[in-house]
Amino acid sequence: MFGAGLGGDQYPRPTVIYAADPTSVVDGEPSQRPFETIEPLAERLHLTPVTRLAHGKEEELAAELIGLTGVVLVCWEHKAIVDALLPALLGIQRIPGVPAKWDGTRFDVVLRLDRALPEAPWSFKQLFPRLLSGDSDAPL
């Protein structure tokens, strides 16, 4: 979807892709799923994924993301996205519809944050590509 034109302007081509360090440990196991998810896309787009930050470093990731411009794709452990990454990115900004909980059975949702300028407030929407049978368009 990303950068292929299949989803129109909803899924633009990323200029950088982040994934949690695949050697980091989550719940006693290596956290490889985020990297495995983005690896084929990164190869197709000829991008080297940024994987130097591990699960648990969401505040550092947010600080880095806030300083970037362009299209940035982040693939991370779902609980950490809602528990730590989104709050760190948004700070005191409150946006209706931003999930506070992620259903662990959902792998069919894209959370999209946009802003016109680095100091501008964020806008938010949930996207539902519905690529596989059984995928839902219900918000988290």
N, C-alpha and C positions, 0 to 999 in steps of 0.2 A: 504494500500500500504506500509506504513512505517513499516519495520521490518517483513513483512509477506512473503517476497521473491517473491511477485507477480510482482514487478517492477524491479527485478534484483538489481544490485548495485546502481541504480539511486535513490532508496528510502530506504536507510539503516535504521536500527533500531536506534531510538534516545536513547541517554543515559539520556537526560533531555528534558523536554518540557516546553516552556514558553507560557503563554497567558496573555493578558491584564486582570487586576483585573476586574472581572465581576460586581463589584459594582460601578466601575467608570462610570462617566456620559460623553457621547459623544452626542453633538447636543441635549441636554436636556433629553436624555434617557440613561438608564444603557447600558453599552457596554458588553453585554453578549455573542454575537455571537462567538468571538474568543475562549472563554472557552468552549462553547457548541460544537464547532467544534472539539476540541481536547479531550474532556472528554472521549468518548468511547475508543479512542486509548490509552489514559493514563491508563484507567482501564484495558484494555487488556494486556498492557505491564507492569502492576503493578508499574507505576510511579506516583508520586505525582506532579501535574503540579505546576510550579512556577508562582504565580499570584500576587505577592506583588507589582508589578509596574503597574501603571495605564496608560491609554492613555494620552499622553502629556509628558510622562517620557522616550521618545525614546532615548535621549542622555545617560541617566543613563542605560537604557537597553543595548545600544551599548557598553558602557564601560564595563559592566558585561560580555557580550558575547565575547568581544575581549580577555578577560582573560581566557576563557574556552578552553578545548580541547575535542575531541570526537565529536559525532553527536548531534547537538542541533537543535530542531525543535521549531520555533517561529510562533505562530498564533496571528496576530495583526490586527488592523483596517487598511484596504487597503490604504487609503490616507496617513496615518501616516507612512506606510512602505516606500513609495516612497518619501514623503516630508521630513521626518526626520530620520527614522531609517537607510535606505541605505546610505544617505550622512554621517551620524555619524559613521557608520561602515567603510565606504570606505575612509573617510578623503579626502586627496588630490589625491588618486588613481582614475584614470578614466578608466572605462572598457566599451568597446563597447557593446551595447545591454542592459545595465542596464536601466530599464524604469524610466522616470522622471514623468510619469503620469500613473495612474491605472484606467482603464475603470471600473466604478462601477457596471457594469453588469457581470463582469468576476469573476467567483468563481472556475475556472478550471485551474489555473496556480500555479505552485510551483516555487519560485525563490530560486535557490541553489547557495550558496557561499561556496567555499572551499579554504583551504590553507594547505600547507604541514607542516608548523611550525607556532607557534604564531606570529613570527615577519615577516613571509613571506607575499608577496602580495596575495590578494584574486584572485580567478578565479570565473567566473560567468556563469550560464546558466539558461535558462527558461525550465521548464519541463511541459509537457501537458499529464496528465494521461488519459484523455478522458474516464472517467468512466460513464458518463451519456449521453444520447441522446442529441445532440445539443452542446456538449462541443467542443471547438475549439483547433486547434494546431497553431493558429496565435499568434505571440508574442505580448506582451503588447505594 
